[in-house]
Amino acid sequence: MQYLVLACDYDGTLAKDGIVDQQTVQALERVVASGRKLVLVTGRILEDLQLVFPRLDLFTYIVAENGALLYHPASSSEQVLAEPPPAQFVRTLQARGVQPLQTGHVIVATSQPHQTTALEVIREQGLERQVIFNKGSVMILPTGVNKGSGLTTALNELKCSPHNVVGIGDAENDHSFLDMCECAVAVANALPALKEKADYTTQAARGEGVSELVDMLLADDLRQIDQQISRHTLVLGQGPNGESVHINARHANVFIVGPSGSGKSTMAMNLLEQLVEQMYQFCLIDPEGDYETFQGAITLGDTHKEPSVPEIIQLLEKSEQSAIVNLLGRPLADRPTFFRNLLPALQDVQTRFGHPHWLILDEAHHLFPPEWDTSLLERMHDLFTLLFISAHPDHVSKRVLALADVVVVVGEHAPLPVFAEAVGQPVPEVAPTSLEAGEVLVWFRRTKQAPLRLRARAPKDEHTRHRRKYAEGDLAEDVSFYFRGPQGKLRLRAQNLILFAQIAEGVDDETWLFHLHQGDYSRWFRQVIKDEDLAAEAASIEKQERLSARESRASIQSAIQKRYTLP
């Protein structure tokens, strides 16, 4: 279930002339019976609302006074969310004949055309107040207080994300809370400006429009209007004509494949950064510690300590925070078991709160070998959007491969036929061309579209995540650096930058200069280490023919030292 919360405006949406009809009340009762939560988001003063609507008990929370008051009907508790208006301000408005005039805990409410007088008094008294319109009504509130800020507080209490909310409204003051909802709906009688920004507009007006939305919500969790919600997408890259290619941020399982060192985690980082920017919560299972320096999430576990399931779940209950589960502290053979034990707990937190939205699984061939029982994951894949990353799709369970909607290939595209054959699909036709650095091949498996060759979107901080891996990790043999010498007699392997620096210090001058003059150092830094700045500096050193072996060796080691902490 994606939409766990229905957030409704009152006047002009639920109510007509201040009254909610019985059919609309019954629709709200069906929402509650489905296990979802209702939140009322209104500009009305609470006491006024209680007089006209006796079924406030249907709502888990009520955001009143246009975002300035949070009310919990089950406990009859109130939480004032902003400073009350100065008494002098209200007295001045009364003295200048502003009528009608209502005051709540925070809000001061009147009607047009008294906004002019209100603005004059705000200016004269030097107050930090704003004027908000609701069709003919005028509301004066502290700056920054609106329906969106009030709904945010309610969702924090519910431990729910805005990405699990569908909102419905009709007027100017509804923009702020509808903008933050995953799905924004306008009733048929809504203002044109609100309809224009909404993802969907109901056929019916007011309460009948709300009932219409409820029917759609309960029928298929709004899947029928998924394609109309175009605000929430992730960019994979750009096509040959500069056009951006997107995927749906909630309904597109992705599999990234490619050889070691080809840029899989660069592509994954591109998606992670976008998820953080759009406030989608993810849980990333990181068997090799490749993402421990990523700043957009909290890493649990390290080389000495594996994370516990309770601490992972405690973190993920906070919808604004994502988790990276580092499994370096657990033996390689035991990592699938750890993940299998974690899955039911992830299912529970997702069922209760609607998040994490994405489950990201690096080194998928470790976690899902062909013999692994995938039935639990298959039952849960509708709860999460899934991202798999692997250099060896032929070593991954075929039932896991079949879950992928989008396959992103980095490096040479040889893994694409392997993937297609594993899931029993015809091998897609691909022009016989090699991918250049920064390019990916994208195959939308559920369509007849041929794979697309794209220029991948570059992450903002492409290198930070690998600083530890490249400095002291263990790169695969095929991407390690080898000092071979001009005759090819040596085979001194450097599987990280520490070993590179150590071997460089002791290798003979002839061998050092052989690789220097061939540009081997800058090529390795660029293609494997993925550090363009380091590669550019090394290339500059390589071109200086007058440098001695000692001088060039010292310059390149200094360039590494500036960027990485070496012994």
N, C-alpha and C positions, 0 to 999 in steps of 0.2 A: 504494500500500500504506500503510494507516494504522498498523497494528499491527506495528511492527518488532521489538518486544521482548516475550517471554513471561517473566514473573517468577514463579517457583514456590517455594512453601514445600516443605520436605522431609517431616518426620514427619507422618503423617496426611493428607498430600496426595499427594506422589509415592510415598511409601513406606508400607508396611504392616508394622508390627513392625520397622521399621528397614530393610526390604529393598524395593528397586524391582524389579518383575517385568519380564520381557523385553518384553512387549507395550508397557509404558509407555516403556521405553528406545527401542523402535522409533518410537514416536510423537515422542519428543524428537529422534530422528535426522531425522525428516521435517520438523520445524520448522527445523532447521539447514540442511537441503537446500533449503528454500524461500528462503534468504537472510536469514532472521530471526536474531535473537540470543536466546540463553537466559541468564537470570540466576537463580541459585539463591539464595534468601533464607531462611536457617535460623538457629535458635537454637543449633545444635550447635557444639562446638569443632571446628576444622578437622581436627585429627589424628584425632579420633573419626570424622568423616565420611569421611575417606580410607580408613579401615579397613573401612567397611561398604558403600561405593559406589564401584566401580572406574571409573565412566564420568563422572568430573568433567570430562573433556576436552570433553564436549559443551557446557559452559557457558563463555561468554566471561568472565563474572565470577561469583564466589561471595561473597555477603555472609554471613559466618559470625558466630558469637557474638552473634546477635541485633542486628547492626548495628555491632559494634565492630571487625570485621576485614574487609578486602577482599582477596580472593585472585584472582590471575590465572593460571588453569591453564596457559595456553600458555607462560608464562615462569616459572612456579612462584614468582612474586613475591608478597610479602605486604605489606599496608599497614595498620598499626595505627591505628585511627581515634579512640582515646580513651586516657585515662590508665589504667595498670594499677591493680589494687586494692592498697591499703596492706597490707604484710605483717602488720602487727598485727591488721588486721581479719580476715584469714584465720585467723591463729593463735587469735584469740578464739573464732571460730566452731567451730574444731576442739576447743578446750578445753571448750566448752559442749555437746559431743556432737552437733553437727550432722553427720549422715550420711544419704545420700551427700553428698559435697562435692567438686566439681570446679572447677578454675580454669584459665582460658585466658590469653590475652594481657591481656584486660580483664575478661571475664565471671567471675563466681562463681556456680556453679549448684548447686542442691540440689532438694529436693522438699517438698511440703506435709507436715506443718504447720510446717516450720522457718522460714516467712516471719516468724513472730512473733519468734523469736530474732534473725533478721537485722535486723529493724526496730529492736529494742532496742539492738543493737550499733551500728547506724548512728547512732542518737540519742546514745548514750553517747560515741561517738568524734567526734561532730560532723562526719560525712561527708556529702558531697553525692552520695548514691547513691539509686537508685530500685529498687523491686522490681517485676518484671514476671512475669505468670503465663502459662503455656503448658499448659493443662489441669492435670495434676498436678504439672508442673515449676515451679520457682521460680528466677528469674534475677535477679541483682543487678548493676546496671550504673550508670555515671555518668548523672546527670540529662541527659535530652535524647538519649540514645543508644538507638535502637530500629531496627527493620527499615526504617522509612521513611527515617531519616537515612542508613542504610547504602546503601539503594537509590539515594538521591539522589546519593551519591558515585559509585556505579557508572555511573549515567546521565550524570553529568558527564564521566566518562572516555570514555563512548561518544559524547559530544556529542549525546545523545538527550533528548527531552522526555518527561516523564511522560504527556503526551497521546498518545504513541505506544506506550504500554505496556498490555498486559493482564496482570493479576495473578491468581493463584489460591492460596487458602489454606483453613485449617480452624479456627484457634484464636484465642484472645484476642490473642496477640502479633502476629497478622497484620493487625489493624485498621490499624496505622500505615502499612504499605506499600500495602495495598489502597486506602485512602482517597485516596492520591495518584495511583493509576493511572486512566487514562481509562476503562477497563472493569475492574470488580472482580468476580471470580467466586469462589463458594464451592463446594467439593465437597459431595456429598450428605451426608456424615458430619460436616460442619462444625457448630460450635456454633450454636444458634438465633440468638444475637445477631449472629453474623457473617453468617448467611444473610439476616437482616432488612436489613442495610446493603448487601449485595452487589447488583450490578446483575443478576446471573444466578446460578442454582444448577444445577449439573449433575444429571442423572438418576442417574448412577452415583457410587460412592464412591471415594475415594483415587485410585490410579493409573488406574483405568478412567474416573474423572471427568476426569482430566487428558487422557487419550486422546480422550474425547468433545469436550473444548474444542479440542484440536488439530485434530480433523476439521472443526469449525466454522470455525476460524481459517483453515485452508488452503482451505476451500470458497469462502468469499466475504469473507474479512477481517472476519468477524463482522457483516456487514450484516444478517443475519437476526435479530439481537437489538438492532439499533440503537434501535428504539422503546422498549426496556426500559431504556435508559440515559438517565435523565431528569435527571441531576445537572448536565449541561453544556448550558446554554441561555443565550441572550441575550434580554434584554427589549426589545421594540420600543416598548411603551407600554401604556397602560391603556384598557380599553373603557369604555363609558358607565356600567357598574355597578361600576367600580373593579377589574375583573379584569385581571390582567396577561396580555399576549399575547407569547409567546416564539417563538423559532426555534431549531432545532438548531445548536449551535455549530460543527459540522463538516460538515454535509451540507445546507446551504441557501444557494445562491448568491443574492445580493441585488443589486437595481438600484435606486438612489435617483435619482429624477427630479424636476425642478421648475425654475422660472425662476430666473435669477440673483438672489441676495439673499433667496431664499425660505426658507432654512434647511436646505439639503442638507447642508452641512458640519456643522451642529449635530447632525443626525441621525447623520452618519458618526462624529462625535466621541463620541456616546453609545455606539456599538458599539465604537469603539477603546478607550474607558475600560474597558468590560466585558472585552474581550479581554486587556488588560493585567492586570486584577484576577484573571482566571482563568488567567493565564500561558500564553495562546496566543500564538505568535509570528506577526507579520505583516510583510509587506513592502508599503509604501505608495508608489506612484508618484505624485508630487506635481508636476505640470507648472507650477503657478503659485505655489508656495511658501506655500500656505494653512496648512500644518500644521507649519511649521518650529519653532514655539514649543511644540509638544506635548511634555510632560515624560515621557511613558511610552515614548518611543523615541528612538533616536539619528538625527539628521538628517545625511545625507551630501550635500554639494553646496550651492551658494548662487548668488547672482546672478553671481559672477565665475568660478566653477569648477564644472564638471560632475563628478559622482562617477565613479569608474572601476568597471568590473564586478568586478575582483578585490577591491577594498576593500568592496564591497557583500557579496560572497560570504563574505569573511573575517568580517565582522560577523555574518552570518546563520548561520554555523556554530556560534555560541554560542546555544543554544536559548532562553536566558533573556532575550535582547535582540532587540527589533524594530528595523526600519530604515524610515526615511522618505527616499525618494530624490527630492531636490529638483532639478528640471530647468530652473530659471530660467536657469542658465548655458549652456543649449543653445538654439539658435534653434528657434522654434516648429515650423517645417517639418521639423526633424530629430528631433523627439522620438519619433515612431513608430518610426524606425529604431533609435534608442537602445534603446527597449523591446524591439524585435524581437531585437536582439543580446543583451539581458540574459536573455531568456526561457530559452534553452537552459542557461545557467549556473544559473538558479533551479531548473530541472528537475533538474539534476544534484545540487544540494545537497539538494533535497527527496527525491530517490530514495535518496541515501546516508543521510540522517539523519531523514527524515520531517517536516521543517519547512523553510521557514515553513509554518504551517498555513493562513494567509489571504494572498491576494494582492489588494491593494486598489488600484483604478485610478481616480483622480480625473480629471475632465475627459475622460471616456471618448471623447467625440466627437473629441478631438485624437488620441488613441492608436489608435482603431479606426474610421477613416472607412469609408464603404461599400465603397470599392475595395480595402481592405486585405485581405491574405491571412490569414485567421483560422485556417487549418488547424492551425498549431502550437499555438495556444492551446486549440483544441477538443480536440486530443489530450491536452493536459495538464490539462484542467479537473477530472479525477478526482483529481489530486494535491493541488490547492488548493481551499479554499473561496474563492469569488470575490465581491468587492464592487465594483460599478461605480457611478460617480457622474457624472451629466451633466445639463446644462440642455437638451440637444438630442438626445433619443433618436432623432429622425428623421434625424440625421446620423451615427448609429452603425451599423456593419455589422449587418444583420439576423441573421446567424449568431451574433454576440455577444449580441444581445438575447435570442435563443432559449435561451441558457444560464441565464437568470435563473429561479429558482424563486419568488422573492418580489420584488414590485415595491412600493417605498415612494414615495408621491407627496407632495411638500410644496408649499405654496402652492396656487394654483388647480389643480384636478385635470384641467385640459385635457390634460396629457401622457398621461393614461391611455388614451384612445382611440387616440392616435397610437402608443403602445407596442403596444397590442393588435393594431392593424391591421398594424403592421410585422412581427409574429411570426405573423400569419395566424390569430389567435384572434378569436372573437366579442367585441365590446366589452362588458365586464362592466357590468351594470346598477348605476348609482350614483344615489342620491337627489340631486336637483338642489339641492345646498346648497354654499355656499362654506366652505372650511376656515378656521377661526379661527387666530390666532397660537398656535403650539405644537401644533397638530393635524396629523396625517398620515393619509393613506389607504393602507391596506395590502392588497395583492391577492396571495393565494396562488395562483399560476398553475396549479399541478398539481392543484388541487381545484375543486369546483363551488361553493365558498363565495363569497358575494358579498364585494366589498371591504369592509374594516372601517375605520371612522373611529375613530382612537385619539388620546388625549392622549400625545404623545411623551415618553419618559423624558428629562429634562433632564440634560445632562452636568454634572459637578461643576465644571468650569472652562470654561464655555461661551464665554467671550470671549477668553481669552488667545491662542488660535490665530490670531485675526484681527487682533491688535494692529498688526502691521506692515502687513497688507493695508489696513486701514481708515485707518491714519495716513498712509501714503504710496503706497498701491497705486493701481490704476486701475479703479474700479468701473464696471460697464456703464452705458450711457446711461440705461436705464430705471430704475436705482436710484440714480443720482447725485442730489445736491440742486441745485435750481435757484432762484436768487434772481430772481424775476420782477417783484416790486413790485405795488402795488395795481391798476395798469392793465394788467399783463401785458406791459409794453413791454420788459422786460429778459429776458435768458436767460443768466445768469451761472452756468455749470456748475461745481459742486464735486464731483469724483469721488473725493475722499478728505478726511480731516479737516484735513490741512495746508492744502489749497486752501480748505476751508470757513472756516478761521480767517483766512486771508489775505483772502478776499473780504469776510468779515464786517467786517474792520477798515476796509475802504475803501468799503463800500456806503453809500448815503445813509440817513439816519435813517428816512425814510418807508418805504423798502423793508424795512429791518431790523425796524421795529415792525409792519409789515403781517404778516410771517411769524411774528413773536413772538406776536402776539395771536391768530393762527389756530392756534397750537400746532404749527406745522410743524416746528420744531426737535426737540421731544421726540418727535414722531411718526417722524421720520427716524432719530433715534438708537435708537428702540425697534424699528422694523420692519426697518431695513436694517443699522444698525451692530450690532444685537442686544445692546445694552448697557442693561439695565434700570436700573442705578444711575444712569448718565448721563442716561437719559431721564427718570427720576423727578426728578432735580435740575433739569433743564431745565424740566420741567413746573411745578415749584414757582416758578421764576423767571418763567415765562410768566404765572402767575396774579397776580403782584405788579404791579398796574396803575399804581402810583405811580412805578415805576422809570422813569428816563429811558432813552433809547436808549443813551447812553454807559454808564450803570450796568448795564443788562441785558446789553449786549454784553460788557462786562468780566466779568460774573458767569458767563456761558455759556462764554466763552473760558477762564476759570479752571477751570471744571468739566472741560473737555476736557483742559487742561494737567495736571490732577491724575492723569489716567488714561493719558495718552498723551504720549510725548516728541515735542514739536513744535519746529521751528526757532525 
